Amino acid sequence: MLKFHQIVLRKFLALFFALFFIVGTIVYFWEYDFYIEGSKKSLLQDIELIALQIDNDTNLDLLAQKVKQQLHIRTTIIDANGVVIAESHKDKTKMENHRYRDEVLQADKNSYGYKKRHSETLKLDLIYVVKKYTIEGKILYIRLALELEGIEEKMFQLGLKIFSVLTLFFLAIFFITYKINSQVEKEVSNIISFLKSLTKKQKSTFIKSEYSQEFALITNLLTKVAQIIVKQEKKKSKYTNKLKELNKQKDDIISAISHEFKNPIAIVNGYSQTLLEDQDINPNIRQKFLTKIHNNGIKLSELIDTLRLSLKLDSKQQSLKVSTFNLYELVEDCAENIKINYSGREVLINGARDIEITADKTMLSIVFSNLIENGIKYSEDEVIINFDKQHIEFIDTGIGINEKDLQNITDKFYRVHKNTWNNSLGLGLFLVDTIIKLHNFKLKIKSKENEGSTFSIYFS
């Protein structure tokens, strides 16, 4: 397959020679017709001058010879019957009757007659121009003839000049085209090299051409495309790394979920198997085992409910059941329920007892319970809860959260490596944040490592 510049060059050469031939031919025949027309006009003017010199006393033979000597033109004068009465180049007595010659017949019908033909008398190719006159009552046909050989010689010389001019003209065009073709080849090669670089690891991101507007536009677009490709590859690399991180996180989550489910299931299986195998077991021990089985069943149910709720919230399928209730009572109930599992721990509640809030009570209890339990689990001192009509805050003096983890702590399944949030599932603060956003409330978290954390919820 030929290259682009080779195709252009071949097409140009074919067009060059075709145009050269066509233009040369057209110009030659145009000039030829121009010379013939010019010769006709010149002969007609000469006929007019000759006619002015003729009267009844004019020696026509002498006049014909005079014209021959001065103008080098064949002169023939014919009477109304077609008889040659004067001839400059031959003996008129030996010439045929000219009454029915084409040019004479044309002169009868038109202002003049014209014919181009071979003369048997002179054995030459001539052009004839005839004009009819009535001079002192006599009809005369004055005919002048010019050798075509002279015209053809002039045309040949003119043709050489035209050929030379056209040759120089087309050579100049060829040179210009060759230079253009070379530059186009260079620009195309640069573009191809640039495009090849886009397939490599180290990509070129900039190409510029000032040769023409079209190449400038192409290179500008290619630069933009290259930059887009580089950006996309960076994004792809970023997404690949993120995907790897998510896969690792997924593995950790699956491991955590498996671990959280495994312990309660193992306890249920162990105690139930013991009860099945030993029908005579002590009633007190039986009651203790059944309590363990029941508690771990509740724990499994809570884990499943937490996972299901997170899926509903994440897919925006969870709707709010809004009601107006006492804020203090809800906070107190949540604190008391959490304290059952953490004996000896205190939760200090500071706020007016008559404040009411409009929200989904069940959802908000999940939020408060998560924040209270986190405060108790990761600190040794009491958890402080302050609230008013505008906001509520949960303060602990525990291990705190570092800045890196603080940015992602509310992401789904995000788990801090130094500890575990919400039974290692990484859903606790995700649920908190999602439920708060669902209410159009705002959550603000302030935390420092080894100093503690403050979780503030603003109701408006």
Buried (B, 14 or more C-beta within 10 A) or exposed (E): EEEEBEEBBEEBEEEBEEEBEEBBEEBBEEBBEEBBEEBBEBBBEBBEEBEEEBEEEBEBBEBBBBBBEEBEBBBBBBBEEBBBBBBBBBEBEEBEEBBEBBBBBBBEEEEBBBBBBEBEBEEBBBBBBBBBBEBEEEEBBBBBBBBBEEBBEBBEEBBEEBBEEBEEEBEEBBEEBEEBBEBBBEBBEBBEEBBEBBEEEEBBBEBEBEBEEEBBEBBEEBBEBBEEEBEEEEEEEEEEEEEEEEEEBEEBBEEBBEEBBEEBEEBBEBBBEEBEEEEEEEEEEBEEBEEBBEEBBEBBEEBEEBEEBBEEBEEEEBEEEEEEBBBBEBBBBBBEBBBEEBEEBEBEBEBEEEBEBEBBBEBBBBBBBBBBBBBBBBBEBBBBBBBEEEBBBBBBBBBBBBEEBBEEBBEBBBBBEEBBBBBBBBBBBBBBBBBBEBBEBEBEBBBEBEEBBBBBBEBE
